[in-house]
């Protein structure tokens, strides 16, 4: 969870805490840890979600995130739907999101993320393995962190 948090905050220069308007003060690594624990999804889903976020950043290089929580839950939800045959409903995802996002917001976040990614949601197994190895190595400690180029994470 800390690894994911570091990756997201580095990639999108977003704060660890959600915006005050969310009504939550859960730090991003704790939010991610809860989502991972609650869903018990395979680590491939987690890393596929990071690939999706890397693609998003590649498509919109100047994008900055006001909420890593929103970015993570959107990408994690989409990755699970692409990888898993039997997945959670969007209502369940609002629970996984600890009530920070209403069902309406979850639906909107999913639609927007898919559109921003131009519906390029699949991640090849070889790409996923290579990406996971890089992230595990590069984001294990306190930094500095590298910036990945698009060809390392493309389809």
C-alpha positions as CSV (number, residue, x, y, z in Angstrom):
1,X,0.0,0.0,0.0
2,X,2.9,2.4,0.8
3,X,4.5,1.4,-2.5
4,X,1.3,2.3,-4.4
5,X,0.9,5.5,-2.4
6,X,4.5,6.6,-3.3
7,X,3.9,5.8,-6.9
8,X,0.7,7.8,-7.2
9,X,1.9,10.8,-5.2
10,X,5.1,10.9,-7.3
11,X,3.3,10.5,-10.6
12,X,0.6,13.0,-10.0
13,X,2.2,15.2,-7.4
14,X,-0.9,14.8,-5.2
15,X,-1.1,15.1,-1.4
16,X,-1.3,12.1,0.9
17,X,-4.5,13.4,2.4
18,X,-7.8,13.7,0.5
19,X,-9.3,17.2,-0.1
20,X,-11.0,18.5,3.0
21,X,-14.3,18.4,1.1
22,X,-14.2,14.6,1.2
23,X,-14.9,14.6,4.9
24,X,-12.1,12.1,5.4
25,X,-8.6,12.4,6.8
26,X,-7.4,9.0,5.7
27,X,-3.8,9.1,4.3
28,X,-3.5,7.6,0.8
29,X,-1.4,4.5,1.9
30,X,-4.0,3.7,4.6
31,X,-6.8,4.1,2.1
32,X,-5.1,1.8,-0.3
33,X,-4.3,-0.7,2.4
34,X,-8.0,-0.9,3.4
35,X,-9.0,-1.4,-0.3
36,X,-6.5,-4.2,-0.7
37,X,-7.5,-5.8,2.5
38,X,-11.3,-5.4,1.9
39,X,-11.2,-6.7,-1.7
40,X,-8.5,-9.4,-1.3
41,X,-7.8,-9.1,-5.0
42,X,-4.6,-10.5,-6.5
43,X,-1.6,-8.2,-6.6
44,X,-1.8,-8.3,-10.4
45,X,-4.9,-6.2,-10.1
46,X,-3.1,-3.6,-8.0
47,X,-0.2,-3.3,-10.4
48,X,-2.5,-3.3,-13.4
49,X,-4.2,-0.3,-11.8
50,X,-0.8,1.5,-11.5
51,X,-0.2,0.7,-15.2
52,X,-3.5,2.4,-16.0
53,X,-2.5,5.4,-14.0
54,X,0.9,5.5,-15.8
55,X,-1.0,5.4,-19.1
56,X,-3.2,8.2,-17.9
57,X,-0.2,10.3,-17.0
58,X,1.4,9.5,-20.4
59,X,-1.7,10.7,-22.2
60,X,-1.9,13.9,-20.0
61,X,1.7,14.7,-19.0
62,X,0.8,17.9,-17.2
63,X,-2.0,16.3,-15.2
64,X,-1.8,16.7,-11.4
65,X,-4.0,15.0,-8.9
66,X,-5.9,16.7,-6.2
67,X,-6.9,13.3,-4.8
68,X,-4.8,10.2,-5.1
69,X,-7.7,8.4,-3.4
70,X,-9.9,9.1,-6.4
71,X,-7.2,8.1,-8.9
72,X,-6.5,4.9,-7.1
73,X,-10.0,3.7,-6.5
74,X,-11.0,4.4,-10.1
75,X,-8.0,2.6,-11.6
76,X,-8.2,-0.3,-9.1
77,X,-11.9,-0.8,-9.8
78,X,-11.3,-0.8,-13.6
79,X,-8.4,-3.1,-13.4
80,X,-10.4,-5.6,-11.3
81,X,-13.2,-5.5,-13.9
82,X,-10.8,-6.2,-16.7
83,X,-8.8,-9.0,-15.0
84,X,-11.4,-10.8,-12.8
85,X,-14.3,-12.7,-14.1
86,X,-16.4,-12.2,-11.0
87,X,-16.0,-8.7,-9.6
88,X,-17.6,-6.2,-7.3
89,X,-20.5,-4.0,-8.1
90,X,-20.0,-0.2,-8.1
91,X,-22.1,-0.1,-4.9
92,X,-19.5,-2.3,-3.3
93,X,-16.7,-0.1,-4.6
94,X,-18.3,2.8,-2.7
95,X,-17.9,0.8,0.4
96,X,-14.3,-0.1,-0.4
97,X,-13.8,3.6,-0.8
98,X,-14.8,4.0,2.8
99,X,-17.8,6.2,2.0
100,X,-15.6,8.9,0.5
101,X,-17.4,8.6,-2.8
102,X,-21.2,8.1,-3.4
103,X,-22.3,5.6,-6.0
104,X,-23.0,8.4,-8.4
105,X,-19.4,9.6,-8.1
106,X,-18.0,6.0,-8.5
107,X,-20.0,5.6,-11.7
108,X,-18.8,9.0,-13.0
109,X,-15.1,8.3,-12.0
110,X,-15.2,4.9,-13.8
111,X,-16.7,6.5,-17.0
112,X,-14.2,9.4,-17.0
113,X,-11.2,7.2,-16.4
114,X,-12.2,4.8,-19.2
115,X,-12.7,7.8,-21.6
116,X,-9.4,9.5,-20.5
117,X,-7.6,6.2,-21.3
118,X,-9.4,5.9,-24.6
119,X,-10.7,2.5,-23.5
120,X,-7.2,1.1,-23.6
121,X,-7.7,-0.9,-20.4
122,X,-6.0,-4.3,-21.0
123,X,-2.5,-4.9,-19.7
124,X,-0.4,-7.7,-21.3
125,X,0.9,-10.2,-18.7
126,X,4.6,-9.6,-19.8
127,X,4.1,-5.9,-19.5
128,X,2.5,-6.3,-16.1
129,X,5.3,-8.5,-14.8
130,X,8.0,-6.1,-16.0
131,X,6.2,-3.1,-14.6
132,X,5.6,-4.8,-11.2
133,X,9.3,-5.6,-10.9
134,X,10.3,-2.0,-11.8
135,X,7.8,-0.5,-9.3
136,X,8.7,-2.9,-6.5
137,X,12.4,-2.0,-7.0
138,X,12.1,1.7,-7.7
139,X,9.5,2.7,-5.1
140,X,10.6,0.5,-2.2
141,X,12.3,3.3,-0.3
142,X,11.9,7.0,0.4
143,X,13.1,8.2,-3.0
144,X,14.1,9.8,-5.2
145,X,11.9,8.1,-7.7
146,X,12.2,7.7,-11.5
147,X,9.8,8.8,-14.2
148,X,8.9,6.0,-16.5
149,X,8.6,6.4,-20.2
150,X,5.5,5.3,-22.1
151,X,7.1,2.5,-24.1
152,X,7.8,0.5,-20.9
153,X,4.1,0.4,-20.1
154,X,2.2,0.4,-23.4
155,X,-0.1,-2.2,-24.5
